[in-house]
Amino acid sequence: MLFRRICNSLTRFDPNPLLCHRKLANPLANFASCPQFLNLNRFKSLSHSSSSGAHKSFSSNSKMGDARRPPAVPIPAVETADRAELYRALEASLGCTFRSDPLTPNPNPLIIVISGPSGVGKDAVIKRLREVRQGIHFVVTVTSRAKREGEIDGKDYFFVSKEEFLSMVERNELLEYALVYGDYKGIPKQQIREFMAKGCDIVLRVDIQGAATLRRILRDSALFVFLVAESESALVKRLIDRKTETKETLMVRVATAREEVKHIRDFDYVVVNADGKLDGAVKLVESIIDAEKAKVRQRNVVI
Ligand SMILES: Nc1ncnc2c1ncn2[C@@H]1O[C@H](COP(=O)(O)OP(=O)(O)OP(=O)(O)O)[C@@H](O)[C@H]1O
């Protein structure tokens, strides 16, 4: 008898719940809504429309207790009913159709600022990160410094004259710029906008001074990662081995590096790039990005 009643109530509903968009004919009128699922939908629509881009939490009015009310339509025994049968019975009992679109919006594109003392391995980490991770765009900075051997214009930097650089500053085309060791370096805004619009995460490589300026401009809307070597001695050896410095610039870079480590507190994360362990450092940076993507309250950057 009970079994026949269940069958009768189930046959009144669309046999394919995944294609059923209309409101199910619910035999129990007072079960016209299902608060717990309406709350999920509210969560979705709030998140999608939110100007802050932050994920919203469930409504505090959520009556989770409703889910534990005795089902209005009998639910078949889980041991004997097949999945489709149970699914339809749950929909019928709750009086709504289960939606299959994602419950959470896509995470916001991130701006990841990677900084650290000279010679710590910023370029090396970013180069490897780009090899192993999809969907990130490394912003090519504009610089007035001379090209080093092996560097490619438009790939490593955009090399421009001092005059050209200063006219970009006048046209407000740079997010941030600075005079570093006698040369100008700046971040073109347009490139960031273009790639964020495509959904890419943006990686910015800046020195400590640049990171401090970016922090003032972007505040918590960007992610700041500080790279360090495992020790001061390792950092100095790395700079010497790179063979790109004169003895004068080497002195300046080493002296500056000692000061720069003190700025670590202005960053969100610190990553040790230990000698011979470049991949480990890159993995940690990737984990940080992944964790940021899973955050309920997303960073939301506007350039
Ligand atoms: N984990 C590592 N182990 C060994 N060598 C490394 C490691 N990371 C980077 N290096 C080497 O250290 C040197 C400095 O690295 P890199 O040029 O990437 O530093 P940087 O922080 O970008 O420096 P700068 O700010 O002066 O441009 C390079 O020769 C690089 O190959």
Ligand as a Chemical Component Dictionary entry (heavy atoms), coordinates in Angstrom:
data_LIG
# 
_chem_comp.id                   LIG 
_chem_comp.type                 NON-POLYMER 
_chem_comp.pdbx_formal_charge   0 
_chem_comp.three_letter_code    LIG 
# 
loop_
_chem_comp_atom.comp_id 
_chem_comp_atom.atom_id 
_chem_comp_atom.alt_atom_id 
_chem_comp_atom.type_symbol 
_chem_comp_atom.charge 
_chem_comp_atom.model_Cartn_x 
_chem_comp_atom.model_Cartn_y 
_chem_comp_atom.model_Cartn_z 
_chem_comp_atom.pdbx_ordinal 
LIG N1  N1  N 0 66.936 28.589 -5.930  1  
LIG C1  C1  C 0 68.041 28.976 -6.576  2  
LIG N2  N2  N 0 69.166 28.232 -6.466  3  
LIG C2  C2  C 0 70.284 28.597 -7.114  4  
LIG N3  N3  N 0 70.419 29.691 -7.889  5  
LIG C3  C3  C 0 69.340 30.476 -8.024  6  
LIG C4  C4  C 0 68.096 30.165 -7.383  7  
LIG N4  N4  N 0 67.217 31.125 -7.697  8  
LIG C5  C5  C 0 67.862 31.993 -8.501  9  
LIG N5  N5  N 0 69.130 31.612 -8.704  10 
LIG C6  C6  C 0 70.164 32.300 -9.471  11 
LIG O1  O1  O 0 70.493 33.476 -8.731  12 
LIG C7  C7  C 0 70.787 34.552 -9.608  13 
LIG C8  C8  C 0 69.865 35.709 -9.273  14 
LIG O2  O2  O 0 68.558 35.360 -9.646  15 
LIG P1  P1  P 0 67.577 36.385 -10.383 16 
LIG O3  O3  O 0 68.309 37.113 -11.457 17 
LIG O4  O4  O 0 66.355 35.641 -10.735 18 
LIG O5  O5  O 0 67.343 37.375 -9.156  19 
LIG P2  P2  P 0 66.459 38.687 -9.113  20 
LIG O6  O6  O 0 65.837 38.686 -7.770  21 
LIG O7  O7  O 0 65.549 38.710 -10.268 22 
LIG O8  O8  O 0 67.582 39.803 -9.201  23 
LIG P3  P3  P 0 67.479 41.376 -9.623  24 
LIG O9  O9  O 0 66.462 41.994 -8.737  25 
LIG O10 O10 O 0 68.850 41.881 -9.347  26 
LIG O11 O11 O 0 67.145 41.409 -11.071 27 
LIG C9  C9  C 0 70.582 34.035 -11.014 28 
LIG O12 O12 O 0 71.843 33.680 -11.528 29 
LIG C10 C10 C 0 69.701 32.819 -10.817 30 
LIG O13 O13 O 0 69.876 31.854 -11.832 31 
# 
loop_
_chem_comp_bond.comp_id 
_chem_comp_bond.atom_id_1 
_chem_comp_bond.atom_id_2 
_chem_comp_bond.value_order 
_chem_comp_bond.pdbx_ordinal 
LIG N1  C1  SING 1  
LIG C1  N2  SING 2  
LIG C1  C4  DOUB 3  
LIG N2  C2  DOUB 4  
LIG C2  N3  SING 5  
LIG N3  C3  DOUB 6  
LIG C3  C4  SING 7  
LIG C3  N5  SING 8  
LIG C4  N4  SING 9  
LIG N4  C5  DOUB 10 
LIG C5  N5  SING 11 
LIG N5  C6  SING 12 
LIG C6  O1  SING 13 
LIG C6  C10 SING 14 
LIG O1  C7  SING 15 
LIG C7  C8  SING 16 
LIG C7  C9  SING 17 
LIG C8  O2  SING 18 
LIG O2  P1  SING 19 
LIG P1  O3  DOUB 20 
LIG P1  O4  SING 21 
LIG P1  O5  SING 22 
LIG O5  P2  SING 23 
LIG P2  O6  DOUB 24 
LIG P2  O7  SING 25 
LIG P2  O8  SING 26 
LIG O8  P3  SING 27 
LIG P3  O9  DOUB 28 
LIG P3  O10 SING 29 
LIG P3  O11 SING 30 
LIG C9  O12 SING 31 
LIG C9  C10 SING 32 
LIG C10 O13 SING 33 
# 
